[in-house]
Amino acid sequence: STLMYVLGPRGSLTGTVVASDGQSPVAGAEVSVLRLQPMEQAGTAITDAQGQFRLDGVSAGNFVVSAIEPGSLDRAVGYSRIGVEGETAHLALRLNGLGTVAVTVLDALDQPVPGTEVTFTALGNFRDVRALATGANGIAGFANVAAGDFTVSAREPLTRLIGTAVAR
């Protein structure tokens, strides 16, 4: 039997990764390119000192491009397309930004409730679910969470009462 492969058009994907401030270039960010149809890894790159990356010989198609800063684990996602032979598509990626969420659990008398199970769930592009127990002061702290909308829920260990909140 004979197999025939038809090679499609190829191009280049270039871009810049900047911090959540929209200005500062991010050196050393890991960039991954996923082609959507057929779904396949189209390439990876590391940004240079100016936050720039380049991938050559990328098969044409629609792409999801993601970047992650290894030190902080802050992330960005964007979309691009290469349609014709030799095309260069450029993409600017802005890291999402990170923050800290502190949850204080109080009882009906405004007293801290230690040992309460608190669950944090990020609702944006970057799913993140974490659970912690409150300390003796009734506080649970979640560090390096993606900026954006989130929910928190708390379940008191003895009564199993639940409280929830949605915030940004």
Buried (B, 14 or more C-beta within 10 A) or exposed (E): EEEEEEEEBBBBBBBBBBBBEEEEBBBEBBBBBBBEEEEEEBBEBEBBEEBBBBBEEBBBBEBBBBBBBEEBEBBBBBEBBBEEEEBEBEBEBBBBBBBEBEBBBEEEEEEBBBEBBBBBBBBEEBEBEBEBEBEEEBBBBBEEBBBBEBBBBBBBEEEEEEBEEEEE
